[in-house]
Each structure stands twice: as C-alpha cells, then as structure tokens.
Amino acid sequence: MKPTTIDDVIARLDEIIDWAQSKNSRLGYFPALYRKVTIKVKEGIASGHFDDGKRMERLDVNFANRYLEAFESYRNQKPTPASWVLSFQAAERWWSIVLQHLLLGINAHINLDLGMAAAQTSPGNEIHRLKNDFNRINDILASLIDDVTRQLTLVWPMLKLLDKIAGKTDDAIINFSINIARGEAWKVATEFATLNSSVTAQRGAELDKHVAWIGGRVRNPGFLIGTVTKAVRLGERGTNAQIIETLSS
C-alpha cells in the first residue's frame, strides 16, 4: 500500500533499508540518509516548526512516494524516471563512491521530485502559501551536512584530513549547491502548480531528461575528478551492509 502518513513513509524506508542490508546492496545508501531527513521533518511538525503541520505531512508523503514509486518500478523492471534510473544503476557500478550514490539520489529527489510534490500538495495559487515551509525542508537537508560528513569519514578515513585542510569549505560548497537546487525546485513547483493537466506529463518528461543530464555529470565527472573518485573508492572501508548501517547511525 502507498504510504499515507509520515509514519508509513518511515516504515517503508525501514523495509527498504533492511532489504538492502540483507542483499548487501548499495541501493540502501540513499534511503538510509532519507530516513533521517524524514524523521527530522516529523520532529519539526511535532514541535510546530512549520507554518502548517498537516500540510507539511502531506508534502512529505507526496515527496516520499515519488521516490518509493520509482524504487518499486525499477525493482520490477517497469518504466522509471531516467534520473532515478541513473541513481539506481549506480548500485551496480563498483567504482561509484558513497558520495556519488547520495548525490545521485539527492539530484533526482530534489531537482525532479520536490517541486512536483509541492505542486501536487498545493495546486494553483495555493503554492505561494507553501514557500516558507518549502524552504524549511531544504534547511533540514543543510542541517544534516555535518552529520553526513562525519559518517563519510568512517567510510573513507582520509576525509578527516581533507576536512582539516579545507576547513568548512566543502560544507559551504554543498550548502551553496543545496540553495541553488532549492531555487530551481521552487521554480518547478510554481510552474507545475498552474500547468494544465494535459501538458503535465510532457513537461515532467522534459524535466526528467534535464535532471538525468545533471545526474550523468555526477556519475561520470570527467577524467580529473574521476581519478580522485577512483582513489576514494579504493580507500572506502566496509561492506555495503556496514556502510548502510553507518549512514543510518
């Protein structure tokens, strides 16, 4: 059954994480991170952090269902958004590092799913009332950067040294990227909220194609960065199941 509450979403993510650990599959990396985001949103709703808690839960569920539906479609060899196919296929590529797996999932989920889920939650002129809470979701993502960096140092210990050398430069770059993605996702939200249903599918396919192009740059970043990621991959420690456990902690 499709989740209808935020607790349903968390339970479904738990199932995927457990399945991935049992299969020693890299497909568990992104949901391990995503579960943390979802729990943070749930806590924010309970504490009154959002302008409209009930609406935020609807957005969270609509948002999550886009990932969950893509995951099930891919597993069952059914048509799946191209941007998600790129993310899921990375699980079959030994050379993709943990950070690439996470970025591919974030790319598809923010650049494709978030704006469309927002438009579904608040169609028409209602979309403008959602903006503050929409931005707060991205603030939650940004708040987890230090936590994710800490976990990645457990997978690739050399990151600790780089973090000391670069200071917070890497975090600033990631925050900047999230802010850009948030702006683009909001443009998508305002566009899709007012689109005629007859053109929504076509426009969605065009957007998916663009987001998949971005994902392609993440998966195949070119010779120089690719050489660095290969060195990182050789230094990553732990089985896939152990890395999922680390990302979940």
Residue, then its C-alpha position, 0 to 999 in steps of 0.5 A: m500500500k502507498p504510504t499515507t502518513i509520515d509514519d508509513v513513509i518511515a516504515r517503508l524506508d525501514e523495509i527498504i533499508d533492511w532489504a538492502q542490508s540483507k542483499n548487501s546492496r548499495l541501493g540502501y545508501f540513499p534511503a538510509l540518509y532519507r530516513k533521517v531527513t524524514i524523521k527530522v521533518k516529523e520532529g519539526i511538525a511535532s514541535g510546530h516548526f512549520d507554518d502548517g503541520k498537516r500540510m507539511e505531512r502531506l508534502d512529505v508523503n507526496f515527496a516520499n512516494r515519488y521516490l518509493e514509486a520509482f524504487e518499486s518500478y525499477r525493482n520490477q523492471k517497469p518504466t522509471p524516471a531516467s534520473w532515478v534510473l541513473s541513481f539506481q544503476a549506480a548500485e551496480r557500478w563498483w567504482s561509484i563512491v558513497l558520495q556519488h550514490l547520495l548525490l545521485g539520489i539527492n539530484a533526482h529527489i530534489n531537482l525532479d521530485l520536490g517541486m512536483a510534490a509541492a505542486q501536487t500538495s498545493p495546486g494553483n495559487e495555493i503554492h505561494r502559501l507553501k514557500n516558507d515551509f518549502n524552504r524549511i525542508n531544504d534547511i533540514l537537508a543543510s542541517l544534516i551536512d555535518d552529520v553526513t560528513r562525519q559518517l563519510t569519514l568512517v567510510w573513507p578515513m582520509l576525509k578527516l584530513l581533507d576536512k582539516i585542510a579545507g576547513k568548512t569549505d566543502d560544507a559551504i560548497i554543498n550548502f551553496s549547491i543545496n540553495i541553488a537546487r532549492g531555487e530551481a525546485w521552487k521554480v518547478a513547483t510554481e510552474f507545475a502548480t498552474l500547468n494544465s493537466s494535459v501538458t503535465a506529463q510532457r513537461g515532467a518528461e522534459l524535466d526528467k531528461h534535464v535532471a538525468w543530464i545533471g545526474g550523468r555529470v555526477r556519475n561520470p565527472g570527467f577524467l580529473i575528478g574521476t581519478v580522485t573518485k577512483a582513489v576514494r573508492l579504493g580507500e572506502r572501508g566496509t561492506n555495503a551492509q556496514i556502510i548502510e548501517t553507518l549512514s543510518s547511525 
